[in-house]
Amino acid sequence: MDTAVEKVLAEICRLAKPDTVILYNEKRGLDGAVSSFKLCVVTGEANPRSLEEQIYLQVDCPVAFDVLVYGRDDWERLSAEPGSFAARVAGSGRVLYEQAG
């Protein structure tokens, strides 16, 4: 895993205590270095949008990144819905973190 992705993942885990973090898009430059990436965060947080805002405000990274935060109930419902964006993320993304238990 790229250092920038690892750093953002560690910060998200510290801030958000997520259930799951999934890498669902990663772009690399000609030199092979990550130039941007997108993460999906699943959380039990009562207000996922507020958490998304906190992540953007508090996590600093020299590489461009996007974060999409789902509440646990919405994730379970939407990721099971064929054709939904959440189902695509669940099916093709790479789980970087999953809470034990």
C-alpha positions as CSV (number, residue, x, y, z in Angstrom):
1,M,0.0,0.0,0.0
2,D,1.2,3.5,-0.8
3,T,2.5,5.7,2.0
4,A,0.0,8.5,1.4
5,V,-2.9,6.0,1.5
6,E,-1.5,4.4,4.7
7,K,-1.2,7.8,6.4
8,V,-4.8,8.8,5.5
9,L,-6.1,5.4,6.6
10,A,-4.3,5.7,10.0
11,E,-5.8,9.2,10.5
12,I,-9.3,8.1,9.5
13,C,-9.1,5.1,11.9
14,R,-7.9,7.5,14.7
15,L,-10.7,10.1,14.0
16,A,-13.6,7.9,13.0
17,K,-13.2,4.4,14.6
18,P,-14.7,3.0,11.4
19,D,-16.2,-0.4,10.8
20,T,-14.6,-0.7,7.4
21,V,-12.5,1.3,5.0
22,I,-12.4,0.4,1.4
23,L,-10.1,1.7,-1.3
24,Y,-12.2,1.9,-4.4
25,N,-10.2,4.0,-6.8
26,E,-6.5,4.7,-7.1
27,K,-4.7,6.7,-9.9
28,R,-1.0,6.5,-10.6
29,G,1.3,8.8,-12.5
30,L,3.8,7.7,-15.1
31,D,6.4,7.3,-12.4
32,G,4.1,4.7,-10.6
33,A,3.4,7.0,-7.6
34,V,-0.2,7.4,-6.4
35,S,-1.5,10.7,-7.7
36,S,-5.1,10.4,-6.2
37,F,-7.3,7.9,-4.4
38,K,-10.8,7.4,-3.1
39,L,-11.9,5.7,0.1
40,C,-15.2,4.5,1.3
41,V,-15.7,4.6,5.1
42,V,-18.4,2.6,6.8
43,T,-19.2,3.8,10.4
44,G,-21.7,3.5,13.2
45,E,-21.4,7.3,13.6
46,A,-24.9,8.9,14.0
47,N,-24.1,11.6,11.5
48,P,-21.9,10.3,8.6
49,R,-21.9,13.6,6.7
50,S,-20.5,15.4,9.7
51,L,-17.8,12.8,10.0
52,E,-17.0,13.2,6.3
53,E,-16.5,16.9,6.8
54,Q,-14.3,16.3,9.9
55,I,-12.1,14.0,7.8
56,Y,-11.7,16.6,5.1
57,L,-10.9,19.3,7.6
58,Q,-8.5,17.3,9.8
59,V,-6.6,14.9,7.5
60,D,-3.8,16.5,5.6
61,C,-2.3,14.6,2.7
62,P,0.0,15.8,-0.2
63,V,-1.9,13.5,-2.5
64,A,-5.5,14.3,-3.6
65,F,-8.0,12.0,-2.0
66,D,-11.8,11.7,-1.7
67,V,-13.8,10.1,1.1
68,L,-17.3,8.8,1.0
69,V,-18.8,8.0,4.4
70,Y,-21.8,5.7,4.8
71,G,-23.7,5.0,8.0
72,R,-23.7,1.2,8.9
73,D,-27.4,0.8,8.1
74,D,-27.3,2.6,4.8
75,W,-24.2,0.6,3.8
76,E,-25.8,-2.7,4.6
77,R,-28.9,-1.8,2.6
78,L,-27.3,-0.1,-0.4
79,S,-24.4,-2.5,-0.8
80,A,-26.9,-5.3,-1.1
81,E,-28.8,-3.5,-3.8
82,P,-27.7,-4.7,-7.3
83,G,-26.5,-1.9,-9.5
84,S,-26.0,0.6,-6.7
85,F,-22.7,2.5,-6.3
86,A,-22.3,1.0,-2.9
87,A,-22.6,-2.5,-4.4
88,R,-19.9,-1.6,-7.0
89,V,-17.6,-0.4,-4.2
90,A,-18.2,-3.5,-2.1
91,G,-17.7,-5.8,-5.1
92,S,-14.6,-4.2,-6.7
93,G,-12.9,-2.2,-3.9
94,R,-10.1,-3.4,-1.7
95,V,-10.8,-3.6,2.1
96,L,-7.9,-1.8,3.8
97,Y,-9.3,-1.9,7.3
98,E,-12.1,-3.9,9.0
99,Q,-12.9,-3.7,12.7
100,A,-12.5,-7.0,14.5
101,G,-15.6,-8.5,15.9
